[in-house]
Amino acid sequence: MLERVEQGEPVTITVGGRPVATLEPIKARGTFIMRAEFVRAVIERQADPGLLAELRRLAPDSTDDLPDR
């Protein structure tokens, strides 16, 4: 199985036929990408836009008044 992973194939680990994990090869060190590509990748993975408002409603206090260390 590790030979398959080493060749680039992700392998799903199951327990009793139920998938519980994925074993995948470690990606090589990152390479340079253009800014536009980076921004596109980040935007696609942003949290729910309503999350910030909900968090502020649930926990309105902030730490903005604490001194920097």
mmCIF file as Biopython writes it, N, C-alpha, C and O atoms, coordinates in Angstrom:
data_model
#
loop_
_atom_site.group_PDB
_atom_site.id
_atom_site.type_symbol
_atom_site.label_atom_id
_atom_site.label_alt_id
_atom_site.label_comp_id
_atom_site.label_asym_id
_atom_site.label_entity_id
_atom_site.label_seq_id
_atom_site.pdbx_PDB_ins_code
_atom_site.Cartn_x
_atom_site.Cartn_y
_atom_site.Cartn_z
_atom_site.occupancy
_atom_site.B_iso_or_equiv
_atom_site.auth_seq_id
_atom_site.auth_asym_id
_atom_site.pdbx_PDB_model_num
ATOM 1   N N  . MET A ? 1  ? 0.819   -1.184 0.000  1.0 0.0 1  A 1 
ATOM 2   C CA . MET A ? 1  ? 0.000   0.000  0.000  1.0 0.0 1  A 1 
ATOM 3   C C  . MET A ? 1  ? 0.867   1.253  0.000  1.0 0.0 1  A 1 
ATOM 4   O O  . MET A ? 1  ? 0.560   2.205  -0.717 1.0 0.0 1  A 1 
ATOM 5   N N  . LEU A ? 2  ? 1.926   1.277  0.774  1.0 0.0 2  A 1 
ATOM 6   C CA . LEU A ? 2  ? 2.776   2.464  0.821  1.0 0.0 2  A 1 
ATOM 7   C C  . LEU A ? 2  ? 3.439   2.741  -0.521 1.0 0.0 2  A 1 
ATOM 8   O O  . LEU A ? 2  ? 3.729   3.892  -0.849 1.0 0.0 2  A 1 
ATOM 9   N N  . GLU A ? 3  ? 3.677   1.696  -1.291 1.0 0.0 3  A 1 
ATOM 10  C CA . GLU A ? 3  ? 4.248   1.893  -2.625 1.0 0.0 3  A 1 
ATOM 11  C C  . GLU A ? 3  ? 3.288   2.696  -3.496 1.0 0.0 3  A 1 
ATOM 12  O O  . GLU A ? 3  ? 3.710   3.565  -4.258 1.0 0.0 3  A 1 
ATOM 13  N N  . ARG A ? 4  ? 1.989   2.397  -3.377 1.0 0.0 4  A 1 
ATOM 14  C CA . ARG A ? 4  ? 0.983   3.135  -4.147 1.0 0.0 4  A 1 
ATOM 15  C C  . ARG A ? 4  ? 0.964   4.600  -3.736 1.0 0.0 4  A 1 
ATOM 16  O O  . ARG A ? 4  ? 0.882   5.493  -4.580 1.0 0.0 4  A 1 
ATOM 17  N N  . VAL A ? 5  ? 1.040   4.836  -2.436 1.0 0.0 5  A 1 
ATOM 18  C CA . VAL A ? 5  ? 1.046   6.215  -1.941 1.0 0.0 5  A 1 
ATOM 19  C C  . VAL A ? 5  ? 2.304   6.928  -2.425 1.0 0.0 5  A 1 
ATOM 20  O O  . VAL A ? 5  ? 2.244   8.081  -2.851 1.0 0.0 5  A 1 
ATOM 21  N N  . GLU A ? 6  ? 3.431   6.247  -2.360 1.0 0.0 6  A 1 
ATOM 22  C CA . GLU A ? 6  ? 4.685   6.836  -2.806 1.0 0.0 6  A 1 
ATOM 23  C C  . GLU A ? 6  ? 4.624   7.225  -4.280 1.0 0.0 6  A 1 
ATOM 24  O O  . GLU A ? 6  ? 5.282   8.179  -4.697 1.0 0.0 6  A 1 
ATOM 25  N N  . GLN A ? 7  ? 3.858   6.512  -5.053 1.0 0.0 7  A 1 
ATOM 26  C CA . GLN A ? 7  ? 3.700   6.812  -6.475 1.0 0.0 7  A 1 
ATOM 27  C C  . GLN A ? 7  ? 2.698   7.937  -6.721 1.0 0.0 7  A 1 
ATOM 28  O O  . GLN A ? 7  ? 2.483   8.343  -7.863 1.0 0.0 7  A 1 
ATOM 29  N N  . GLY A ? 8  ? 2.084   8.441  -5.647 1.0 0.0 8  A 1 
ATOM 30  C CA . GLY A ? 8  ? 1.191   9.582  -5.780 1.0 0.0 8  A 1 
ATOM 31  C C  . GLY A ? 8  ? -0.280  9.278  -5.605 1.0 0.0 8  A 1 
ATOM 32  O O  . GLY A ? 8  ? -1.110  10.179 -5.718 1.0 0.0 8  A 1 
ATOM 33  N N  . GLU A ? 9  ? -0.623  8.035  -5.333 1.0 0.0 9  A 1 
ATOM 34  C CA . GLU A ? 9  ? -2.027  7.651  -5.211 1.0 0.0 9  A 1 
ATOM 35  C C  . GLU A ? 9  ? -2.509  7.782  -3.764 1.0 0.0 9  A 1 
ATOM 36  O O  . GLU A ? 9  ? -1.922  7.173  -2.870 1.0 0.0 9  A 1 
ATOM 37  N N  . PRO A ? 10 ? -3.564  8.562  -3.517 1.0 0.0 10 A 1 
ATOM 38  C CA . PRO A ? 10 ? -4.120  8.588  -2.168 1.0 0.0 10 A 1 
ATOM 39  C C  . PRO A ? 10 ? -4.850  7.276  -1.883 1.0 0.0 10 A 1 
ATOM 40  O O  . PRO A ? 10 ? -5.460  6.700  -2.784 1.0 0.0 10 A 1 
ATOM 41  N N  . VAL A ? 11 ? -4.794  6.803  -0.641 1.0 0.0 11 A 1 
ATOM 42  C CA . VAL A ? 11 ? -5.431  5.549  -0.261 1.0 0.0 11 A 1 
ATOM 43  C C  . VAL A ? 11 ? -6.390  5.824  0.897  1.0 0.0 11 A 1 
ATOM 44  O O  . VAL A ? 11 ? -6.017  6.463  1.880  1.0 0.0 11 A 1 
ATOM 45  N N  . THR A ? 12 ? -7.616  5.342  0.776  1.0 0.0 12 A 1 
ATOM 46  C CA . THR A ? 12 ? -8.604  5.509  1.838  1.0 0.0 12 A 1 
ATOM 47  C C  . THR A ? 12 ? -8.492  4.342  2.808  1.0 0.0 12 A 1 
ATOM 48  O O  . THR A ? 12 ? -8.513  3.182  2.396  1.0 0.0 12 A 1 
ATOM 49  N N  . ILE A ? 13 ? -8.373  4.647  4.097  1.0 0.0 13 A 1 
ATOM 50  C CA . ILE A ? 13 ? -8.291  3.645  5.153  1.0 0.0 13 A 1 
ATOM 51  C C  . ILE A ? 13 ? -9.709  3.415  5.670  1.0 0.0 13 A 1 
ATOM 52  O O  . ILE A ? 13 ? -10.428 4.369  5.969  1.0 0.0 13 A 1 
ATOM 53  N N  . THR A ? 14 ? -10.105 2.160  5.773  1.0 0.0 14 A 1 
ATOM 54  C CA . THR A ? 14 ? -11.446 1.844  6.245  1.0 0.0 14 A 1 
ATOM 55  C C  . THR A ? 14 ? -11.394 0.978  7.501  1.0 0.0 14 A 1 
ATOM 56  O O  . THR A ? 14 ? -10.418 0.267  7.737  1.0 0.0 14 A 1 
ATOM 57  N N  . VAL A ? 15 ? -12.448 1.047  8.296  1.0 0.0 15 A 1 
ATOM 58  C CA . VAL A ? 15 ? -12.635 0.187  9.460  1.0 0.0 15 A 1 
ATOM 59  C C  . VAL A ? 15 ? -14.025 -0.417 9.296  1.0 0.0 15 A 1 
ATOM 60  O O  . VAL A ? 15 ? -15.030 0.293  9.318  1.0 0.0 15 A 1 
ATOM 61  N N  . GLY A ? 16 ? -14.065 -1.694 9.137  1.0 0.0 16 A 1 
ATOM 62  C CA . GLY A ? 16 ? -15.339 -2.363 8.923  1.0 0.0 16 A 1 
ATOM 63  C C  . GLY A ? 16 ? -16.056 -1.868 7.673  1.0 0.0 16 A 1 
ATOM 64  O O  . GLY A ? 16 ? -17.286 -1.819 7.632  1.0 0.0 16 A 1 
ATOM 65  N N  . GLY A ? 17 ? -15.279 -1.501 6.654  1.0 0.0 17 A 1 
ATOM 66  C CA . GLY A ? 17 ? -15.857 -1.011 5.417  1.0 0.0 17 A 1 
ATOM 67  C C  . GLY A ? 17 ? -16.234 0.459  5.446  1.0 0.0 17 A 1 
ATOM 68  O O  . GLY A ? 17 ? -16.717 0.992  4.446  1.0 0.0 17 A 1 
ATOM 69  N N  . ARG A ? 18 ? -16.022 1.124  6.573  1.0 0.0 18 A 1 
ATOM 70  C CA . ARG A ? 18 ? -16.370 2.539  6.716  1.0 0.0 18 A 1 
ATOM 71  C C  . ARG A ? 18 ? -15.097 3.373  6.594  1.0 0.0 18 A 1 
ATOM 72  O O  . ARG A ? 18 ? -14.156 3.157  7.358  1.0 0.0 18 A 1 
ATOM 73  N N  . PRO A ? 19 ? -15.039 4.329  5.647  1.0 0.0 19 A 1 
ATOM 74  C CA . PRO A ? 19 ? -13.829 5.148  5.503  1.0 0.0 19 A 1 
ATOM 75  C C  . PRO A ? 19 ? -13.594 6.008  6.748  1.0 0.0 19 A 1 
ATOM 76  O O  . PRO A ? 19 ? -14.509 6.668  7.240  1.0 0.0 19 A 1 
ATOM 77  N N  . VAL A ? 20 ? -12.357 5.989  7.246  1.0 0.0 20 A 1 
ATOM 78  C CA . VAL A ? 20 ? -12.021 6.761  8.447  1.0 0.0 20 A 1 
ATOM 79  C C  . VAL A ? 20 ? -10.844 7.720  8.241  1.0 0.0 20 A 1 
ATOM 80  O O  . VAL A ? 20 ? -10.653 8.637  9.040  1.0 0.0 20 A 1 
ATOM 81  N N  . ALA A ? 21 ? -10.063 7.523  7.193  1.0 0.0 21 A 1 
ATOM 82  C CA . ALA A ? 21 ? -8.907  8.386  6.973  1.0 0.0 21 A 1 
ATOM 83  C C  . ALA A ? 21 ? -8.426  8.225  5.535  1.0 0.0 21 A 1 
ATOM 84  O O  . ALA A ? 21 ? -8.759  7.263  4.843  1.0 0.0 21 A 1 
ATOM 85  N N  . THR A ? 22 ? -7.637  9.195  5.119  1.0 0.0 22 A 1 
ATOM 86  C CA . THR A ? 22 ? -7.003  9.121  3.811  1.0 0.0 22 A 1 
ATOM 87  C C  . THR A ? 22 ? -5.500  9.241  4.005  1.0 0.0 22 A 1 
ATOM 88  O O  . THR A ? 22 ? -5.022  10.150 4.683  1.0 0.0 22 A 1 
ATOM 89  N N  . LEU A ? 23 ? -4.769  8.329  3.414  1.0 0.0 23 A 1 
ATOM 90  C CA . LEU A ? 23 ? -3.314  8.370  3.431  1.0 0.0 23 A 1 
ATOM 91  C C  . LEU A ? 23 ? -2.894  8.886  2.063  1.0 0.0 23 A 1 
ATOM 92  O O  . LEU A ? 23 ? -3.222  8.290  1.037  1.0 0.0 23 A 1 
ATOM 93  N N  . GLU A ? 24 ? -2.167  9.996  2.054  1.0 0.0 24 A 1 
ATOM 94  C CA . GLU A ? 24 ? -1.763  10.565 0.776  1.0 0.0 24 A 1 
ATOM 95  C C  . GLU A ? 24 ? -0.311  10.992 0.830  1.0 0.0 24 A 1 
ATOM 96  O O  . GLU A ? 24 ? 0.236   11.223 1.908  1.0 0.0 24 A 1 
ATOM 97  N N  . PRO A ? 25 ? 0.310   11.096 -0.326 1.0 0.0 25 A 1 
ATOM 98  C CA . PRO A ? 25 ? 1.729   11.458 -0.337 1.0 0.0 25 A 1 
ATOM 99  C C  . PRO A ? 25 ? 1.931   12.881 0.171  1.0 0.0 25 A 1 
ATOM 100 O O  . PRO A ? 25 ? 1.075   13.748 -0.002 1.0 0.0 25 A 1 
ATOM 101 N N  . ILE A ? 26 ? 3.068   13.097 0.791  1.0 0.0 26 A 1 
ATOM 102 C CA . ILE A ? 26 ? 3.431   14.438 1.230  1.0 0.0 26 A 1 
ATOM 103 C C  . ILE A ? 26 ? 3.774   15.235 -0.004 1.0 0.0 26 A 1 
ATOM 104 O O  . ILE A ? 26 ? 4.555   14.799 -0.850 1.0 0.0 26 A 1 
ATOM 105 N N  . LYS A ? 27 ? 3.182   16.404 -0.096 1.0 0.0 27 A 1 
ATOM 106 C CA . LYS A ? 27 ? 3.431   17.243 -1.260 1.0 0.0 27 A 1 
ATOM 107 C C  . LYS A ? 27 ? 4.823   17.844 -1.164 1.0 0.0 27 A 1 
ATOM 108 O O  . LYS A ? 27 ? 5.318   18.153 -0.081 1.0 0.0 27 A 1 
ATOM 109 N N  . ALA A ? 28 ? 5.425   17.997 -2.306 1.0 0.0 28 A 1 
ATOM 110 C CA . ALA A ? 28 ? 6.744   18.621 -2.355 1.0 0.0 28 A 1 
ATOM 111 C C  . ALA A ? 28 ? 6.633   20.057 -1.857 1.0 0.0 28 A 1 
ATOM 112 O O  . ALA A ? 28 ? 5.547   20.634 -1.816 1.0 0.0 28 A 1 
ATOM 113 N N  . ARG A ? 29 ? 7.741   20.602 -1.492 1.0 0.0 29 A 1 
ATOM 114 C CA . ARG A ? 29 ? 7.754   21.984 -1.020 1.0 0.0 29 A 1 
ATOM 115 C C  . ARG A ? 29 ? 7.042   22.873 -2.029 1.0 0.0 29 A 1 
ATOM 116 O O  . ARG A ? 29 ? 7.170   22.691 -3.240 1.0 0.0 29 A 1 
ATOM 117 N N  . GLY A ? 30 ? 6.301   23.822 -1.517 1.0 0.0 30 A 1 
ATOM 118 C CA . GLY A ? 30 ? 5.518   24.711 -2.368 1.0 0.0 30 A 1 
ATOM 119 C C  . GLY A ? 30 ? 6.350   25.411 -3.423 1.0 0.0 30 A 1 
ATOM 120 O O  . GLY A ? 30 ? 7.548   25.640 -3.262 1.0 0.0 30 A 1 
ATOM 121 N N  . THR A ? 31 ? 5.688   25.732 -4.475 1.0 0.0 31 A 1 
ATOM 122 C CA . THR A ? 31 ? 6.346   26.466 -5.544 1.0 0.0 31 A 1 
ATOM 123 C C  . THR A ? 31 ? 5.698   27.837 -5.666 1.0 0.0 31 A 1 
ATOM 124 O O  . THR A ? 31 ? 4.598   28.067 -5.164 1.0 0.0 31 A 1 
ATOM 125 N N  . PHE A ? 32 ? 6.378   28.716 -6.322 1.0 0.0 32 A 1 
ATOM 126 C CA . PHE A ? 32 ? 5.872   30.064 -6.518 1.0 0.0 32 A 1 
ATOM 127 C C  . PHE A ? 32 ? 4.625   30.020 -7.383 1.0 0.0 32 A 1 
ATOM 128 O O  . PHE A ? 32 ? 4.587   29.328 -8.400 1.0 0.0 32 A 1 
ATOM 129 N N  . ILE A ? 33 ? 3.605   30.766 -6.973 1.0 0.0 33 A 1 
ATOM 130 C CA . ILE A ? 33 ? 2.415   30.902 -7.805 1.0 0.0 33 A 1 
ATOM 131 C C  . ILE A ? 33 ? 2.117   32.383 -7.969 1.0 0.0 33 A 1 
ATOM 132 O O  . ILE A ? 33 ? 2.506   33.200 -7.135 1.0 0.0 33 A 1 
ATOM 133 N N  . MET A ? 34 ? 1.444   32.711 -9.017 1.0 0.0 34 A 1 
ATOM 134 C CA . MET A ? 34 ? 1.094   34.096 -9.286 1.0 0.0 34 A 1 
ATOM 135 C C  . MET A ? 34 ? 0.078   34.571 -8.235 1.0 0.0 34 A 1 
ATOM 136 O O  . MET A ? 34 ? -0.693  33.779 -7.694 1.0 0.0 34 A 1 
ATOM 137 N N  . ARG A ? 35 ? 0.098   35.865 -7.964 1.0 0.0 35 A 1 
ATOM 138 C CA . ARG A ? 35 ? -0.795  36.444 -6.964 1.0 0.0 35 A 1 
ATOM 139 C C  . ARG A ? 35 ? -2.253  36.121 -7.274 1.0 0.0 35 A 1 
ATOM 140 O O  . ARG A ? 35 ? -3.003  35.736 -6.378 1.0 0.0 35 A 1 
ATOM 141 N N  . ALA A ? 36 ? -2.654  36.269 -8.509 1.0 0.0 36 A 1 
ATOM 142 C CA . ALA A ? 36 ? -4.053  36.026 -8.881 1.0 0.0 36 A 1 
ATOM 143 C C  . ALA A ? 36 ? -4.462  34.588 -8.571 1.0 0.0 36 A 1 
ATOM 144 O O  . ALA A ? 36 ? -5.576  34.346 -8.107 1.0 0.0 36 A 1 
ATOM 145 N N  . GLU A ? 37 ? -3.574  33.644 -8.824 1.0 0.0 37 A 1 
ATOM 146 C CA . GLU A ? 37 ? -3.869  32.238 -8.531 1.0 0.0 37 A 1 
ATOM 147 C C  . GLU A ? 37 ? -4.000  32.022 -7.017 1.0 0.0 37 A 1 
ATOM 148 O O  . GLU A ? 37 ? -4.887  31.300 -6.561 1.0 0.0 37 A 1 
ATOM 149 N N  . PHE A ? 38 ? -3.108  32.654 -6.245 1.0 0.0 38 A 1 
ATOM 150 C CA . PHE A ? 38 ? -3.169  32.547 -4.794 1.0 0.0 38 A 1 
ATOM 151 C C  . PHE A ? 38 ? -4.478  33.117 -4.259 1.0 0.0 38 A 1 
ATOM 152 O O  . PHE A ? 38 ? -5.152  32.481 -3.449 1.0 0.0 38 A 1 
ATOM 153 N N  . VAL A ? 39 ? -4.836  34.318 -4.713 1.0 0.0 39 A 1 
ATOM 154 C CA . VAL A ? 39 ? -6.068  34.968 -4.249 1.0 0.0 39 A 1 
ATOM 155 C C  . VAL A ? 39 ? -7.270  34.099 -4.593 1.0 0.0 39 A 1 
ATOM 156 O O  . VAL A ? 39 ? -8.162  33.924 -3.763 1.0 0.0 39 A 1 
ATOM 157 N N  . ARG A ? 40 ? -7.306  33.553 -5.804 1.0 0.0 40 A 1 
ATOM 158 C CA . ARG A ? 40 ? -8.423  32.690 -6.213 1.0 0.0 40 A 1 
ATOM 159 C C  . ARG A ? 40 ? -8.528  31.475 -5.292 1.0 0.0 40 A 1 
ATOM 160 O O  . ARG A ? 40 ? -9.630  31.104 -4.888 1.0 0.0 40 A 1 
ATOM 161 N N  . ALA A ? 41 ? -7.403  30.852 -4.958 1.0 0.0 41 A 1 
ATOM 162 C CA . ALA A ? 41 ? -7.404  29.674 -4.096 1.0 0.0 41 A 1 
ATOM 163 C C  . ALA A ? 41 ? -7.874  30.020 -2.686 1.0 0.0 41 A 1 
ATOM 164 O O  . ALA A ? 41 ? -8.602  29.244 -2.067 1.0 0.0 41 A 1 
ATOM 165 N N  . VAL A ? 42 ? -7.464  31.176 -2.178 1.0 0.0 42 A 1 
ATOM 166 C CA . VAL A ? 42 ? -7.851  31.585 -0.830 1.0 0.0 42 A 1 
ATOM 167 C C  . VAL A ? 42 ? -9.334  31.930 -0.783 1.0 0.0 42 A 1 
ATOM 168 O O  . VAL A ? 42 ? -10.041 31.523 0.139  1.0 0.0 42 A 1 
ATOM 169 N N  . ILE A ? 43 ? -9.797  32.669 -1.764 1.0 0.0 43 A 1 
ATOM 170 C CA . ILE A ? 43 ? -11.204 33.081 -1.787 1.0 0.0 43 A 1 
ATOM 171 C C  . ILE A ? 43 ? -12.124 31.866 -1.840 1.0 0.0 43 A 1 
ATOM 172 O O  . ILE A ? 43 ? -13.181 31.861 -1.208 1.0 0.0 43 A 1 
ATOM 173 N N  . GLU A ? 44 ? -11.733 30.842 -2.586 1.0 0.0 44 A 1 
ATOM 174 C CA . GLU A ? 44 ? -12.551 29.634 -2.687 1.0 0.0 44 A 1 
ATOM 175 C C  . GLU A ? 44 ? -12.685 28.912 -1.355 1.0 0.0 44 A 1 
ATOM 176 O O  . GLU A ? 44 ? -13.618 28.129 -1.175 1.0 0.0 44 A 1 
ATOM 177 N N  . ARG A ? 45 ? -11.773 29.155 -0.418 1.0 0.0 45 A 1 
ATOM 178 C CA . ARG A ? 45 ? -11.770 28.419 0.846  1.0 0.0 45 A 1 
ATOM 179 C C  . ARG A ? 45 ? -12.107 29.296 2.046  1.0 0.0 45 A 1 
ATOM 180 O O  . ARG A ? 45 ? -11.869 28.898 3.186  1.0 0.0 45 A 1 
ATOM 181 N N  . GLN A ? 46 ? -12.653 30.471 1.808  1.0 0.0 46 A 1 
ATOM 182 C CA . GLN A ? 46 ? -12.995 31.363 2.909  1.0 0.0 46 A 1 
ATOM 183 C C  . GLN A ? 46 ? -14.165 30.811 3.704  1.0 0.0 46 A 1 
ATOM 184 O O  . GLN A ? 46 ? -15.001 30.066 3.194  1.0 0.0 46 A 1 
ATOM 185 N N  . ALA A ? 47 ? -14.195 31.195 4.951  1.0 0.0 47 A 1 
ATOM 186 C CA . ALA A ? 47 ? -15.289 30.775 5.832  1.0 0.0 47 A 1 
ATOM 187 C C  . ALA A ? 47 ? -16.592 31.412 5.375  1.0 0.0 47 A 1 
ATOM 188 O O  . ALA A ? 47 ? -16.602 32.349 4.577  1.0 0.0 47 A 1 
ATOM 189 N N  . ASP A ? 48 ? -17.661 30.896 5.887  1.0 0.0 48 A 1 
ATOM 190 C CA . ASP A ? 48 ? -18.996 31.423 5.618  1.0 0.0 48 A 1 
ATOM 191 C C  . ASP A ? 48 ? -19.005 32.924 5.891  1.0 0.0 48 A 1 
ATOM 192 O O  . ASP A ? 48 ? -18.612 33.345 6.979  1.0 0.0 48 A 1 
ATOM 193 N N  . PRO A ? 49 ? -19.443 33.743 4.931  1.0 0.0 49 A 1 
ATOM 194 C CA . PRO A ? 49 ? -19.435 35.197 5.134  1.0 0.0 49 A 1 
ATOM 195 C C  . PRO A ? 49 ? -20.249 35.641 6.347  1.0 0.0 49 A 1 
ATOM 196 O O  . PRO A ? 49 ? -19.933 36.670 6.944  1.0 0.0 49 A 1 
ATOM 197 N N  . GLY A ? 50 ? -21.270 34.910 6.721  1.0 0.0 50 A 1 
ATOM 198 C CA . GLY A ? 50 ? -22.068 35.281 7.874  1.0 0.0 50 A 1 
ATOM 199 C C  . GLY A ? 50 ? -21.430 34.911 9.197  1.0 0.0 50 A 1 
ATOM 200 O O  . GLY A ? 50 ? -21.939 35.286 10.253 1.0 0.0 50 A 1 
ATOM 201 N N  . LEU A ? 51 ? -20.319 34.179 9.160  1.0 0.0 51 A 1 
ATOM 202 C CA . LEU A ? 51 ? -19.689 33.705 10.387 1.0 0.0 51 A 1 
ATOM 203 C C  . LEU A ? 51 ? -19.205 34.853 11.260 1.0 0.0 51 A 1 
ATOM 204 O O  . LEU A ? 51 ? -19.420 34.826 12.472 1.0 0.0 51 A 1 
ATOM 205 N N  . LEU A ? 52 ? -18.561 35.858 10.683 1.0 0.0 52 A 1 
ATOM 206 C CA . LEU A ? 52 ? -18.034 36.971 11.474 1.0 0.0 52 A 1 
ATOM 207 C C  . LEU A ? 52 ? -19.155 37.685 12.218 1.0 0.0 52 A 1 
ATOM 208 O O  . LEU A ? 52 ? -19.018 37.986 13.404 1.0 0.0 52 A 1 
ATOM 209 N N  . ALA A ? 53 ? -20.254 37.957 11.538 1.0 0.0 53 A 1 
ATOM 210 C CA . ALA A ? 53 ? -21.384 38.626 12.188 1.0 0.0 53 A 1 
ATOM 211 C C  . ALA A ? 53 ? -21.945 37.772 13.319 1.0 0.0 53 A 1 
ATOM 212 O O  . ALA A ? 53 ? -22.280 38.282 14.388 1.0 0.0 53 A 1 
ATOM 213 N N  . GLU A ? 54 ? -22.043 36.470 13.072 1.0 0.0 54 A 1 
ATOM 214 C CA . GLU A ? 54 ? -22.568 35.579 14.109 1.0 0.0 54 A 1 
ATOM 215 C C  . GLU A ? 54 ? -21.630 35.519 15.312 1.0 0.0 54 A 1 
ATOM 216 O O  . GLU A ? 54 ? -22.087 35.527 16.455 1.0 0.0 54 A 1 
ATOM 217 N N  . LEU A ? 55 ? -20.335 35.461 15.065 1.0 0.0 55 A 1 
ATOM 218 C CA . LEU A ? 55 ? -19.369 35.449 16.167 1.0 0.0 55 A 1 
ATOM 219 C C  . LEU A ? 55 ? -19.431 36.748 16.966 1.0 0.0 55 A 1 
ATOM 220 O O  . LEU A ? 55 ? -19.348 36.727 18.194 1.0 0.0 55 A 1 
ATOM 221 N N  . ARG A ? 56 ? -19.577 37.869 16.278 1.0 0.0 56 A 1 
ATOM 222 C CA . ARG A ? 56 ? -19.674 39.154 16.986 1.0 0.0 56 A 1 
ATOM 223 C C  . ARG A ? 56 ? -20.944 39.215 17.829 1.0 0.0 56 A 1 
ATOM 224 O O  . ARG A ? 56 ? -20.950 39.803 18.910 1.0 0.0 56 A 1 
ATOM 225 N N  . ARG A ? 57 ? -22.023 38.602 17.327 1.0 0.0 57 A 1 
ATOM 226 C CA . ARG A ? 57 ? -23.268 38.581 18.081 1.0 0.0 57 A 1 
ATOM 227 C C  . ARG A ? 57 ? -23.131 37.691 19.321 1.0 0.0 57 A 1 
ATOM 228 O O  . ARG A ? 57 ? -23.622 38.034 20.396 1.0 0.0 57 A 1 
ATOM 229 N N  . LEU A ? 58 ? -22.459 36.543 19.159 1.0 0.0 58 A 1 
ATOM 230 C CA . LEU A ? 58 ? -22.318 35.588 20.255 1.0 0.0 58 A 1 
ATOM 231 C C  . LEU A ? 58 ? -21.277 36.023 21.277 1.0 0.0 58 A 1 
ATOM 232 O O  . LEU A ? 58 ? -21.433 35.766 22.471 1.0 0.0 58 A 1 
ATOM 233 N N  . ALA A ? 59 ? -20.222 36.675 20.818 1.0 0.0 59 A 1 
ATOM 234 C CA . ALA A ? 59 ? -19.134 37.104 21.708 1.0 0.0 59 A 1 
ATOM 235 C C  . ALA A ? 59 ? -18.740 38.535 21.339 1.0 0.0 59 A 1 
ATOM 236 O O  . ALA A ? 59 ? -17.740 38.751 20.654 1.0 0.0 59 A 1 
ATOM 237 N N  . PRO A ? 60 ? -19.525 39.503 21.792 1.0 0.0 60 A 1 
ATOM 238 C CA . PRO A ? 60 ? -19.293 40.884 21.367 1.0 0.0 60 A 1 
ATOM 239 C C  . PRO A ? 60 ? -18.035 41.529 21.957 1.0 0.0 60 A 1 
ATOM 240 O O  . PRO A ? 60 ? -17.566 42.542 21.437 1.0 0.0 60 A 1 
ATOM 241 N N  . ASP A ? 61 ? -17.488 40.967 23.023 1.0 0.0 61 A 1 
ATOM 242 C CA . ASP A ? 61 ? -16.285 41.549 23.615 1.0 0.0 61 A 1 
ATOM 243 C C  . ASP A ? 61 ? -15.106 41.365 22.680 1.0 0.0 61 A 1 
ATOM 244 O O  . ASP A ? 61 ? -15.077 40.439 21.868 1.0 0.0 61 A 1 
ATOM 245 N N  . SER A ? 62 ? -14.140 42.250 22.802 1.0 0.0 62 A 1 
ATOM 246 C CA . SER A ? 62 ? -12.932 42.110 21.993 1.0 0.0 62 A 1 
ATOM 247 C C  . SER A ? 62 ? -11.709 42.294 22.882 1.0 0.0 62 A 1 
ATOM 248 O O  . SER A ? 62 ? -11.830 42.655 24.052 1.0 0.0 62 A 1 
ATOM 249 N N  . THR A ? 63 ? -10.569 42.050 22.336 1.0 0.0 63 A 1 
ATOM 250 C CA . THR A ? 63 ? -9.308  42.245 23.054 1.0 0.0 63 A 1 
ATOM 251 C C  . THR A ? 63 ? -8.566  43.456 22.503 1.0 0.0 63 A 1 
ATOM 252 O O  . THR A ? 63 ? -7.385  43.647 22.793 1.0 0.0 63 A 1 
ATOM 253 N N  . ASP A ? 64 ? -9.260  44.283 21.703 1.0 0.0 64 A 1 
ATOM 254 C CA . ASP A ? 64 ? -8.626  45.429 21.083 1.0 0.0 64 A 1 
ATOM 255 C C  . ASP A ? 64 ? -8.031  46.408 22.101 1.0 0.0 64 A 1 
ATOM 256 O O  . ASP A ? 64 ? -7.081  47.128 21.792 1.0 0.0 64 A 1 
ATOM 257 N N  . ASP A ? 65 ? -8.589  46.432 23.310 1.0 0.0 65 A 1 
ATOM 258 C CA . ASP A ? 65 ? -8.116  47.371 24.310 1.0 0.0 65 A 1 
ATOM 259 C C  . ASP A ? 65 ? -6.902  46.861 25.096 1.0 0.0 65 A 1 
ATOM 260 O O  . ASP A ? 65 ? -6.339  47.598 25.905 1.0 0.0 65 A 1 
ATOM 261 N N  . LEU A ? 66 ? -6.500  45.619 24.866 1.0 0.0 66 A 1 
ATOM 262 C CA . LEU A ? 66 ? -5.345  45.069 25.590 1.0 0.0 66 A 1 
ATOM 263 C C  . LEU A ? 66 ? -4.057  45.549 24.939 1.0 0.0 66 A 1 
ATOM 264 O O  . LEU A ? 66 ? -3.989  45.689 23.718 1.0 0.0 66 A 1 
ATOM 265 N N  . PRO A ? 67 ? -3.022  45.805 25.764 1.0 0.0 67 A 1 
ATOM 266 C CA . PRO A ? 67 ? -1.753  46.264 25.195 1.0 0.0 67 A 1 
ATOM 267 C C  . PRO A ? 67 ? -1.059  45.146 24.414 1.0 0.0 67 A 1 
ATOM 268 O O  . PRO A ? 67 ? -1.186  43.964 24.732 1.0 0.0 67 A 1 
ATOM 269 N N  . ASP A ? 68 ? -0.323  45.561 23.385 1.0 0.0 68 A 1 
ATOM 270 C CA . ASP A ? 68 ? 0.487   44.591 22.633 1.0 0.0 68 A 1 
ATOM 271 C C  . ASP A ? 68 ? 1.664   44.162 23.489 1.0 0.0 68 A 1 
ATOM 272 O O  . ASP A ? 68 ? 2.161   44.930 24.313 1.0 0.0 68 A 1 
ATOM 273 N N  . ARG A ? 69 ? 2.096   42.950 23.291 1.0 0.0 69 A 1 
ATOM 274 C CA . ARG A ? 69 ? 3.282   42.476 24.030 1.0 0.0 69 A 1 
ATOM 275 C C  . ARG A ? 69 ? 4.471   42.510 23.156 1.0 0.0 69 A 1 
ATOM 276 O O  . ARG A ? 69 ? 5.566   42.152 23.589 1.0 0.0 69 A 1 
#
